[in-house]
Amino acid sequence: MAYADIAKTRPTLAAWLAEYDAIGQDYVDSLRQAGIDFAPRNADAAERTALKARLAQKGARFHNGDASISLGPLSTACAACATDEGSRTFYLSLACNRSCYFCFNANQAGYEEGLRLKADWQSELDDFLASPAPITHVALTGGEPLLHAHEAVAFLARAHEKAPKAHLRLYTDGDFLTEKLLVRLRDAGLTELRLSVKPDEEDAADAALRRMERAMRFIPQVMVEIPVIPGTVVEMKELLQAMDELGAFGINLLEFGYPMVPWKPFAQRGFRIANPPFAIPYNYSYAGGLPVAGSELACLELMEFALDEGLALGVHYCSLENKNRTQIFQQNSAAALDDALWKLDEDDFFWKTAKVFDSDVKTAERLLRAAGAPWVRDPDEPSIQFHPRHLPLLEEAPVAPVMSVNVVERHDGAFVVRELALVPVKS
């Protein structure tokens, strides 16, 4: 019997599933009322699922619960992004020589103050470099960090001096990348240069290729980081081929995000937000905001193109879900829950526990007891929870188990577990 059918006979479970569905729908509806357009629910979900399956068959590598996918060389900074305690990204100021309509910097706390050059950047860097954990990665971003070229070089040189084995990377639009400055960046220990490309700017790709060619003479790893805008797949394929011919290290394909700024520039371009925006609704802090519908599908198409063409270029798809993984890891790794009942998922970093409800409780208890597996009854409703490792004990039973997805939050100085969703584990 299908899960949707048997759930109807379990009133408590059905009520919770309806409650969580309503929470997600209310969030979408509130944004709609603010004028933001959403795509139809699960508009291209089947296509994305099929593409991911093909990518897996063709040898793509999946990371962080499929939120990140890579081919060929992958920057160690990307591999360490979600969980590496020895990795941190800094900025000197949020000032920039460009004004991209999709920039999320304005959403950051203290943005106006952040437009000024930090007077204490060295002490901020030194505090991190003095941490007991090994320093593996240090990044400098902006704004445009090379608006303060002297300080940017000094920042990298300081990091290299104090942590000579650390991977140093710099994000830049490349407008100020003279050969003289590239020499200084190389001598300061820069490992990786990430060129930001404004995808809807005329001749942006050609300019990026010229800058890459110049930078590759000085910096070990030179790559492009670009949000993939729906409708630009043809142009992006040309960029990938040209970068491959150039011998560039790689490209980060970013899921295009709406950063909760005025919607008008996005509406004028015909964009809509993916629906639902995220698999697990939550108040994510990443300022990139909401995923634009169609961007993930375009990214996956580009990855399949790179595979089919046999490109040697490293290609990495970084979704907005992947950006949120860091927040969830930091929150949830700060607390230790009872490992007899809870699992910290190594893919998406949510705390998870299995549950059954209503008339399924007695059957589940009998099977768990026979196997010596612990469980706990909820004192307020007819349900029990147990560790997800014991789900196979219920595979043949006529029960409807669900996975409870949770985050740990700190309130009034204490850790509180907050359930975000119940996900069926049977078809």
matplotlib code that plots the C-alpha trace (Angstrom):
import matplotlib.pyplot as plt

x = [0.0, 1.3, 2.6, 0.1, -2.7, -1.6, -0.7, -4.4, -5.1, -2.6, -4.2, -1.3, 1.2, -1.2, -1.7, 2.1, 2.7, 0.0, 1.4, 4.9, 3.5, 1.5, 4.5, 6.4, 3.4, 2.8, 6.4, 5.9, 2.5, 4.0, 6.7, 4.1, 2.1, 5.3, 5.4, 7.9, 7.0, 7.3, 7.5, 4.9, 5.6, 8.3, 8.2, 11.4, 12.0, 11.7, 14.2, 16.7, 16.3, 16.9, 20.0, 21.5, 21.0, 22.8, 25.6, 26.1, 26.2, 28.7, 31.1, 30.2, 31.1, 28.3, 29.0, 27.0, 23.8, 23.9, 24.0, 27.4, 28.5, 32.0, 33.9, 37.6, 39.9, 38.1, 39.5, 40.4, 38.7, 35.4, 36.0, 36.6, 33.8, 31.1, 33.0, 36.7, 37.3, 40.7, 39.0, 37.8, 36.9, 37.6, 36.9, 38.7, 35.6, 32.3, 33.0, 32.9, 33.6, 30.5, 26.8, 25.4, 21.7, 22.0, 24.7, 23.9, 26.4, 23.8, 22.0, 24.9, 24.8, 26.5, 26.7, 27.1, 29.9, 31.4, 31.9, 34.8, 38.2, 38.5, 41.1, 41.6, 41.8, 45.3, 44.1, 41.1, 43.3, 45.8, 43.1, 42.1, 45.7, 46.4, 43.5, 44.6, 43.1, 45.5, 44.9, 44.1, 42.4, 42.3, 40.2, 39.9, 36.7, 34.7, 33.2, 36.2, 39.3, 41.7, 40.2, 42.6, 45.4, 48.1, 46.1, 45.1, 48.7, 49.6, 46.7, 47.9, 51.5, 50.6, 48.5, 51.3, 53.9, 51.9, 50.4, 52.8, 50.9, 47.5, 45.7, 45.2, 42.5, 41.3, 37.9, 38.0, 36.2, 39.7, 39.3, 42.6, 44.6, 47.8, 50.9, 52.6, 49.9, 49.8, 53.5, 52.9, 50.0, 52.1, 55.0, 52.5, 51.7, 48.4, 47.4, 44.1, 42.5, 38.7, 37.5, 33.9, 32.1, 29.0, 27.1, 24.8, 27.5, 28.5, 31.9, 32.2, 33.4, 36.0, 37.3, 37.4, 39.4, 42.0, 42.4, 42.6, 45.3, 47.3, 46.8, 47.7, 51.3, 51.6, 49.0, 48.9, 45.1, 43.0, 39.3, 36.0, 33.1, 29.8, 26.1, 24.3, 21.4, 18.6, 18.7, 22.5, 23.4, 24.6, 26.9, 28.1, 29.0, 31.2, 32.9, 33.5, 35.1, 37.3, 38.4, 39.2, 41.3, 43.1, 44.0, 42.3, 42.0, 38.2, 34.8, 32.4, 28.8, 26.7, 23.0, 21.6, 20.1, 17.7, 19.2, 15.9, 16.5, 13.9, 12.3, 11.9, 15.2, 14.4, 10.8, 12.0, 14.1, 11.3, 12.8, 10.8, 11.8, 12.1, 9.1, 9.7, 12.9, 14.6, 14.0, 13.9, 12.3, 14.4, 15.6, 18.9, 21.3, 23.2, 22.6, 22.2, 18.6, 16.4, 17.2, 16.0, 14.0, 15.8, 19.3, 20.0, 18.7, 21.0, 24.0, 23.3, 23.0, 26.4, 27.9, 26.6, 27.9, 31.4, 31.3, 30.0, 32.6, 35.4, 36.6, 39.6, 38.4, 37.3, 33.6, 31.8, 28.1, 27.5, 23.8, 22.3, 21.5, 25.3, 25.9, 23.4, 25.2, 27.9, 25.3, 23.6, 27.0, 28.1, 24.8, 24.4, 28.0, 27.9, 25.7, 25.9, 22.6, 22.1, 23.7, 21.4, 18.5, 20.1, 22.3, 24.2, 23.8, 27.2, 25.6, 23.4, 24.4, 20.9, 20.2, 17.9, 15.9, 13.3, 9.7, 6.5, 3.0, -0.4, -1.3, 2.2, 3.7, 3.0, 4.3, 7.5, 8.0, 7.7, 10.2, 12.7, 12.4, 13.1, 16.3, 17.4, 17.1, 16.2, 13.4, 11.6, 7.9, 6.7, 4.7, 2.4, 1.3, 1.2, 4.6, 8.1, 11.5, 14.6, 17.9, 17.7, 20.1, 17.2, 14.9, 15.7, 14.0, 10.7, 11.1, 8.7, 6.2, 3.0, 4.1, 4.8, 8.1, 9.3, 12.6, 12.5, 14.9, 16.1, 18.4, 19.9, 19.3, 20.6, 17.9, 18.6, 21.9, 20.6, 20.5, 17.1, 16.2, 13.8, 12.1, 11.8, 10.3, 9.1, 10.2, 8.6, 11.2, 8.9, 7.4]
y = [0.0, 3.5, 5.6, 8.4, 5.8, 4.2, 7.6, 8.5, 5.8, 7.4, 10.6, 12.0, 11.3, 12.8, 15.9, 16.4, 15.9, 18.4, 20.9, 20.8, 21.1, 24.1, 25.8, 25.5, 26.7, 29.6, 30.7, 30.7, 32.4, 35.2, 35.9, 35.8, 38.5, 40.6, 40.4, 37.6, 35.2, 31.4, 28.6, 25.9, 23.4, 20.9, 22.3, 20.6, 18.1, 15.0, 16.4, 17.3, 13.8, 12.1, 14.3, 13.6, 9.9, 10.2, 12.2, 9.5, 6.8, 8.8, 9.2, 12.5, 12.8, 13.8, 15.6, 16.9, 15.1, 15.8, 19.5, 19.6, 17.7, 17.7, 16.5, 16.4, 18.6, 20.1, 22.9, 21.7, 24.8, 23.5, 20.1, 21.7, 24.3, 22.8, 21.3, 22.3, 24.2, 25.4, 27.3, 30.8, 33.6, 37.2, 40.6, 43.9, 45.9, 45.3, 48.1, 47.1, 48.7, 46.9, 47.0, 43.5, 43.4, 39.9, 40.8, 39.7, 41.8, 44.5, 41.8, 41.4, 42.8, 46.1, 46.6, 50.4, 50.2, 47.3, 49.6, 51.1, 49.4, 47.5, 49.1, 45.9, 43.3, 42.2, 41.5, 39.6, 37.5, 36.9, 35.8, 33.1, 32.1, 31.7, 29.1, 25.7, 23.9, 23.5, 26.3, 24.7, 27.4, 31.2, 33.3, 36.9, 38.2, 41.4, 43.5, 43.7, 43.1, 44.6, 48.0, 47.8, 46.1, 47.0, 45.7, 42.6, 41.7, 42.4, 40.2, 37.2, 37.7, 37.7, 34.5, 32.8, 33.8, 32.5, 29.5, 28.6, 25.3, 26.9, 27.1, 30.9, 32.0, 35.3, 36.3, 39.1, 40.5, 40.8, 44.5, 45.4, 42.3, 43.8, 41.7, 43.7, 43.0, 39.3, 39.1, 40.6, 38.2, 35.2, 36.4, 36.8, 33.0, 33.1, 29.5, 30.0, 32.9, 32.8, 35.2, 36.4, 36.8, 38.9, 36.5, 39.0, 41.6, 41.9, 40.3, 39.2, 35.7, 37.1, 39.4, 36.6, 34.4, 37.1, 37.6, 33.9, 33.6, 36.3, 35.1, 31.5, 32.6, 33.5, 31.7, 27.9, 27.5, 29.9, 29.3, 31.1, 31.3, 32.2, 32.1, 30.2, 32.2, 30.3, 30.8, 31.1, 27.4, 28.0, 30.8, 28.8, 25.8, 28.0, 29.4, 25.9, 24.8, 27.9, 27.5, 23.8, 24.8, 27.4, 24.8, 26.6, 24.7, 24.8, 26.5, 26.7, 26.7, 28.5, 28.1, 31.5, 33.1, 35.9, 37.9, 39.4, 42.7, 44.6, 42.0, 44.3, 43.5, 39.8, 40.3, 42.3, 39.4, 36.9, 35.0, 33.0, 31.4, 27.6, 26.0, 24.7, 26.9, 24.3, 20.6, 21.4, 24.8, 26.8, 30.3, 29.9, 32.8, 32.7, 36.1, 34.6, 34.1, 31.9, 29.8, 31.0, 28.4, 26.7, 27.5, 24.1, 22.4, 24.5, 23.7, 20.0, 20.2, 22.0, 19.2, 16.5, 18.5, 18.6, 14.9, 14.1, 16.3, 14.8, 18.2, 18.0, 21.2, 20.8, 21.5, 21.9, 22.6, 24.4, 24.8, 27.2, 24.1, 23.5, 27.0, 26.3, 23.2, 25.2, 26.8, 23.6, 21.9, 24.7, 24.7, 20.9, 20.0, 22.3, 19.9, 16.2, 14.2, 10.7, 8.5, 5.7, 7.6, 10.3, 10.4, 13.5, 12.9, 13.1, 14.3, 17.2, 17.6, 17.6, 15.6, 12.8, 10.2, 7.7, 7.8, 5.8, 7.0, 5.8, 2.2, 1.4, 2.0, -1.4, -3.3, -1.2, -1.7, -5.4, -5.6, -3.2, -5.1, -8.4, -7.0, -5.3, -1.8, 1.1, 3.5, 6.3, 7.0, 10.6, 11.5, 13.8, 11.8, 8.2, 8.0, 6.6, 7.5, 5.3, 5.5, 5.4, 2.5, 0.3, 1.2, -2.1, -4.0, -2.5, -3.0, -6.0, -4.7, -2.9, 0.4, 3.9, 5.1, 8.7, 10.4, 13.4, 16.2, 18.5, 21.5, 22.5, 26.1, 28.0, 29.7, 31.4, 29.8, 26.2, 23.9, 23.2, 20.6, 21.9, 19.5, 20.9, 18.1, 14.5, 12.6, 9.3, 6.5, 4.0, 4.5]
z = [0.0, -0.9, 2.0, 1.3, 1.7, 4.9, 6.5, 6.4, 9.0, 11.4, 12.6, 14.6, 11.8, 9.2, 11.4, 11.7, 8.0, 7.2, 9.8, 8.2, 4.7, 5.8, 7.3, 4.0, 2.1, 4.4, 3.8, 0.1, 0.3, 2.5, -0.1, -2.9, -1.0, -1.0, -4.9, -5.4, -8.2, -7.7, -10.2, -10.1, -7.3, -8.3, -11.8, -13.1, -10.3, -12.5, -15.0, -12.2, -10.6, -14.0, -14.7, -11.3, -11.9, -15.3, -13.8, -11.1, -13.8, -15.7, -12.8, -11.2, -7.5, -5.1, -1.8, 1.2, 0.5, -3.3, -2.6, -4.2, -7.3, -8.9, -11.9, -12.4, -10.1, -7.1, -5.0, -1.6, -0.3, -1.7, -0.2, 3.2, 2.9, 5.2, 8.1, 8.2, 11.4, 10.0, 7.2, 7.2, 4.7, 5.5, 3.8, 4.0, 3.0, 1.2, -1.3, -4.9, -8.3, -9.7, -8.8, -9.7, -9.2, -7.7, -5.1, -1.6, 0.3, 1.1, 3.2, 5.5, 9.0, 9.3, 5.5, 5.5, 8.0, 6.1, 3.0, 4.9, 5.0, 8.2, 10.5, 12.5, 9.7, 10.9, 14.5, 13.1, 11.0, 13.7, 16.1, 13.7, 12.9, 16.6, 17.0, 18.2, 15.2, 12.2, 9.7, 6.3, 4.2, 4.3, 1.8, 1.0, -0.6, -0.7, -2.2, -4.5, -2.3, -4.9, -4.4, -1.5, -3.3, -0.8, 2.1, 0.2, -0.6, 3.1, 4.3, 2.1, 3.1, 6.8, 6.4, 4.5, 7.0, 10.0, 8.3, 5.4, 4.6, 4.3, 1.0, 0.3, -2.2, -3.5, -5.0, -7.5, -10.5, -12.1, -13.2, -11.4, -12.2, -13.7, -14.2, -11.5, -9.0, -10.0, -9.2, -5.8, -5.1, -6.1, -3.9, -1.0, -1.3, -3.1, -4.1, -5.8, -7.7, -8.3, -11.0, -10.6, -13.9, -14.4, -16.6, -18.3, -19.1, -22.8, -23.5, -19.9, -20.9, -23.3, -20.6, -18.1, -20.5, -21.0, -17.3, -16.7, -19.3, -17.7, -14.1, -15.0, -15.6, -11.9, -9.7, -9.4, -9.6, -11.6, -11.9, -12.5, -10.1, -11.7, -10.9, -13.7, -14.9, -16.6, -20.3, -20.6, -21.1, -24.7, -23.7, -20.6, -22.8, -24.9, -21.8, -20.4, -23.7, -23.9, -20.4, -21.0, -24.1, -22.0, -19.3, -16.5, -13.2, -13.0, -12.6, -9.8, -11.1, -8.5, -8.2, -9.0, -5.9, -5.1, -2.2, -0.8, -2.4, -4.5, -6.7, -9.8, -11.5, -11.2, -12.4, -15.4, -16.5, -16.1, -13.1, -10.6, -7.3, -7.1, -5.4, -2.8, -2.2, 0.0, 0.8, 4.6, 5.4, 7.9, 8.6, 6.8, 7.5, 4.1, 2.5, -1.0, -0.1, -2.4, -5.4, -8.8, -10.6, -13.5, -12.3, -10.8, -14.0, -16.1, -13.8, -14.1, -17.9, -18.0, -15.9, -18.2, -21.2, -19.6, -19.0, -22.5, -24.1, -22.0, -20.7, -18.3, -16.6, -13.0, -12.8, -9.5, -8.9, -5.6, -4.8, -2.3, -0.2, -0.1, 1.2, 4.0, 5.0, 6.8, 9.1, 9.9, 10.7, 13.0, 14.9, 15.2, 15.9, 18.9, 20.8, 21.6, 21.6, 22.9, 20.2, 21.2, 19.6, 17.4, 14.3, 13.1, 9.3, 7.6, 4.4, 5.3, 9.0, 10.4, 13.6, 12.7, 14.6, 13.4, 14.5, 14.2, 15.3, 16.3, 15.8, 14.5, 17.9, 19.4, 16.3, 16.3, 20.0, 19.6, 16.8, 18.5, 21.8, 20.1, 18.5, 21.8, 20.2, 22.5, 21.9, 23.8, 24.0, 23.6, 26.8, 24.9, 21.8, 20.5, 19.0, 19.7, 18.5, 17.9, 16.1, 12.3, 12.2, 13.4, 10.5, 8.7, 11.6, 10.3, 6.6, 6.4, 8.9, 7.9, 9.6, 8.3, 9.8, 9.2, 9.6, 12.0, 10.8, 13.5, 14.3, 17.6, 18.6, 21.7, 23.7, 27.0, 27.2, 26.7, 23.7, 22.4, 19.7, 17.1, 14.7, 11.1, 9.1, 9.0, 5.9, 4.9, 4.6, 2.8, -0.7]

ax = plt.figure().add_subplot(projection="3d")
ax.plot(x, y, z, "-o")
ax.set_aspect("equal")
plt.show()
